[in-house]
């Protein structure tokens, strides 16, 4: 027999009180229901875990797995909950008027060291072509992602003009060509343009070609190495790598992107003023696939999570097949508690993208899911560097 006790409140028996046995049963039931709710995967998780993921690389957009999505969402949540400023790791220090006096071999001495190779390989190749001794420090294997970059031919030919690549190299890296390209906003009409972001370039091929060219000119790539500290002396900047190696150089170029520890130090650990959140996919099954959207907005403000956001779109034919198309959905938010997570955006993306593209999600083969966060600041990082003591550093923010 179970006993239900009545609780006393202000001298009156006003509500039932469960016996300890019933209370334990209730708690077990609640825990069981909670675990069952957690066990039900989201649509995003089901889709992503059904896709074979391989060839993940470093750099923005280089990871495609659900585990990587959850890790990035944790980083994004920590940014949202961060105070206005947070003491950053002090990676760079300066000892003015003191020479370095390091006993290093010539192979560890450089004119320029580029930290971060995914985009840094291009400036490294341009500098080595000028006769400088150049090294690259890359914590992963230096290779490009599978997902294409979209660019115009005029921009791409700048790599030829500075002597990094030949026009034949450029043609080898181009995976898709398309025109015209749409810009449009809800109820405001559309503008169609030519030759704007109308090429799909394979980062994997482009970086592979540039990497071979860089090495052929004597360039040094330290793959699997990461920067631990940088000390700026009177005559050189000295890098201590986490793996125990020491390098000396006249100039360091930071191409480690938005989450560079050097950038965090220069900005004093300040919270971003805004963040661009991007989600999307590359999918097969688009019959109408000859044009692109450079920027398009097809809806008014929308509530996602605890935030009201304006959603924007991009869409490009992909080079992997005639019916393959990449679509991006992005928005700009202030990083605050309650801001939508990337998985929240993806849950909405699966509903909104088919309407935007006039297709059925059931008729698409999702080949790759894309996501990223891009912090933004109101002030110029270039000016911050110019007025700091880090005169041996050039910082390239992604």
Residue pairs with C-beta under 8 A, 6 or more apart in sequence:
2 19
2 21
2 22
3 19
4 16
4 17
4 18
4 19
4 22
5 16
5 17
5 18
5 19
6 13
6 14
6 15
6 16
6 17
7 13
7 14
7 15
7 16
7 17
8 14
9 15
18 26
41 49
42 343
42 347
43 347
43 350
44 66
44 69
44 343
44 346
44 347
44 350
44 369
45 66
47 350
47 366
47 369
48 64
48 65
48 66
48 69
48 369
49 66
50 366
51 64
51 366
51 367
51 368
51 369
53 64
53 65
55 145
55 146
55 204
56 62
56 63
56 64
56 65
56 68
57 63
57 118
57 140
57 141
57 143
57 144
57 145
58 118
58 138
58 139
58 140
59 118
59 119
59 145
59 257
60 257
60 258
60 372
60 374
60 398
61 145
61 147
61 370
61 371
61 372
62 118
62 145
63 69
63 72
64 147
64 368
64 369
64 370
69 342
69 343
69 346
69 369
69 371
70 343
72 342
72 371
72 372
72 373
73 341
73 342
73 343
75 259
75 373
76 275
76 277
76 335
76 339
76 341
76 342
76 373
77 341
79 271
79 272
79 275
79 335
79 373
79 375
80 335
80 336
80 337
80 338
80 339
81 337
82 271
82 335
83 271
84 270
84 271
85 268
85 269
85 270
85 271
86 269
86 271
87 269
88 261
88 264
88 265
88 267
88 268
88 269
89 261
89 264
89 265
90 265
91 227
91 228
91 229
91 230
91 261
91 262
91 265
92 229
92 230
92 231
92 232
92 262
92 265
92 390
92 393
93 229
93 230
93 231
93 232
94 231
94 232
94 389
94 390
95 231
95 232
95 233
95 234
96 234
96 389
97 234
98 233
98 234
99 233
99 234
99 235
99 236
100 233
100 234
100 235
100 236
100 238
100 248
102 236
102 238
102 246
102 248
104 246
104 247
104 248
107 220
108 245
108 246
108 247
108 248
109 133
109 247
109 248
109 249
110 133
110 134
110 135
110 220
110 247
110 248
110 249
110 250
111 127
111 132
111 133
111 134
111 249
111 250
111 251
112 124
112 127
112 132
112 133
112 134
112 135
112 249
112 250
112 251
112 252
112 253
113 134
113 135
113 136
113 137
113 237
113 239
113 247
113 249
113 251
113 252
113 253
114 120
114 121
114 123
114 124
114 134
114 135
114 136
114 137
114 252
114 253
114 255
115 136
115 137
115 227
115 239
115 252
115 253
115 254
115 255
115 256
115 260
115 262
116 137
116 138
116 254
116 255
116 256
116 257
116 260
117 124
117 136
117 137
117 138
117 142
117 221
117 223
117 255
118 138
118 142
118 144
118 203
118 207
118 255
118 257
119 255
119 257
119 396
119 398
120 136
120 138
120 253
120 255
120 396
121 136
121 142
121 207
121 210
121 211
121 214
122 159
122 164
122 210
123 253
123 255
123 396
124 134
124 136
124 214
124 219
124 253
125 164
125 210
125 213
125 214
125 217
125 219
126 162
126 163
126 164
127 134
128 134
128 214
128 217
128 218
128 219
129 162
129 163
129 164
129 217
133 218
134 214
134 219
134 220
135 219
135 220
135 221
135 222
135 247
135 249
136 142
136 214
136 219
136 220
136 221
136 222
137 222
137 225
137 226
137 227
137 239
137 241
137 247
138 221
138 222
138 223
138 224
138 225
139 224
139 225
139 226
140 223
140 224
141 223
141 224
142 207
142 211
142 221
142 223
143 204
143 207
143 208
143 211
144 202
144 203
144 204
144 205
144 206
144 207
144 208
145 203
145 204
146 202
146 203
146 204
146 368
147 203
147 282
147 326
147 368
147 370
148 175
148 176
148 200
148 201
148 202
148 203
148 316
148 318
148 319
148 326
149 200
149 201
149 203
149 206
150 197
150 198
150 199
150 200
150 201
150 292
150 314
150 316
151 197
151 199
151 201
152 195
152 196
152 197
152 198
152 199
153 195
153 198
153 199
154 195
156 170
156 174
156 199
156 201
157 167
157 170
159 165
159 170
159 210
160 166
160 167
160 170
164 210
164 213
165 209
165 210
165 213
169 209
169 213
172 205
172 209
173 201
173 202
173 205
173 206
173 209
174 199
174 200
174 201
174 202
174 319
175 200
175 201
175 202
175 205
175 318
175 319
175 320
176 199
176 200
176 316
176 317
176 318
176 319
177 198
177 199
177 200
178 198
178 200
178 290
178 291
178 292
178 316
178 317
179 194
179 195
179 198
179 291
180 192
180 193
180 194
180 291
181 192
181 193
181 194
181 195
181 196
181 197
181 198
181 291
181 292
181 293
181 294
182 190
182 191
182 192
182 193
182 291
182 292
182 293
182 294
182 296
183 190
183 191
183 192
183 193
183 293
183 294
183 295
183 296
184 190
184 191
184 293
184 295
184 296
184 297
185 296
185 297
186 297
186 298
186 299
186 300
193 294
196 294
197 292
197 294
197 316
198 292
200 316
200 317
200 318
200 319
200 326
202 319
211 221
214 221
215 221
222 241
222 245
224 243
225 241
225 242
225 243
225 245
226 241
226 242
226 243
227 239
227 240
227 241
227 242
227 256
227 261
227 262
228 240
228 241
228 242
229 239
229 240
230 237
230 238
230 239
230 240
230 252
230 262
230 393
231 237
231 238
231 240
232 238
232 389
232 390
232 391
232 392
232 393
236 248
236 249
236 250
236 392
237 248
237 249
237 250
237 251
237 252
237 392
237 393
238 246
238 247
238 248
238 249
239 246
239 247
239 248
239 249
239 252
240 246
241 247
249 392
250 392
251 392
251 393
251 394
252 392
252 393
252 394
253 393
253 394
253 395
253 396
254 260
254 262
254 263
254 393
254 394
254 395
254 396
255 396
256 262
256 263
257 397
257 398
258 373
258 374
258 375
258 397
258 398
260 395
260 397
262 390
262 393
262 395
263 381
263 395
263 397
266 381
266 384
266 385
266 388
266 390
266 395
267 377
267 381
267 384
270 377
271 335
272 335
272 375
272 376
272 377
273 334
273 376
273 377
273 378
274 332
274 333
274 334
274 335
274 375
274 376
275 332
275 333
275 334
275 335
275 339
275 373
275 374
275 375
275 376
276 330
276 331
276 332
276 373
276 374
276 376
277 330
277 331
277 332
277 333
277 340
277 342
277 345
277 372
277 373
278 328
278 329
278 330
278 370
278 371
278 372
278 373
278 374
279 328
279 329
279 330
279 342
279 345
279 346
279 349
279 369
279 370
279 371
280 314
280 326
280 327
280 328
280 329
280 349
280 369
280 370
280 371
281 326
281 327
281 349
281 353
281 366
281 367
281 368
281 369
281 370
282 318
282 320
282 324
282 325
282 326
282 366
282 367
282 368
282 370
283 324
283 325
283 327
283 364
283 365
283 366
283 367
284 320
284 321
284 323
284 324
284 364
284 365
284 367
285 323
285 359
285 363
285 364
285 365
286 323
286 324
286 325
286 357
286 359
286 364
287 323
288 358
289 317
289 322
289 323
289 324
289 325
290 317
291 317
292 314
292 315
292 316
292 317
293 313
293 314
293 315
293 316
294 314
295 312
295 313
295 314
296 312
296 313
296 314
296 315
296 356
297 310
297 311
297 312
297 313
298 313
298 355
298 356
299 311
299 352
300 310
301 308
301 309
301 310
302 308
302 309
302 310
302 311
302 348
303 309
304 340
304 344
304 345
304 348
305 338
305 339
305 340
305 341
305 344
306 338
306 339
306 340
307 333
307 338
307 339
307 340
309 331
309 332
309 333
309 340
310 331
310 332
311 329
311 330
311 331
311 348
311 352
312 329
312 330
312 331
313 327
313 328
313 329
313 330
313 356
314 327
314 328
314 330
315 325
315 326
315 327
315 328
315 356
315 357
316 325
316 326
317 324
317 325
317 326
318 324
318 325
318 326
320 367
324 367
325 357
326 370
327 353
327 356
327 357
328 370
329 345
329 348
329 349
329 352
329 353
331 340
331 345
332 376
333 339
333 340
335 375
342 371
342 373
346 369
346 371
350 361
353 361
354 360
354 361
354 364
374 398
381 395
381 397
382 395
385 393
385 394
385 395
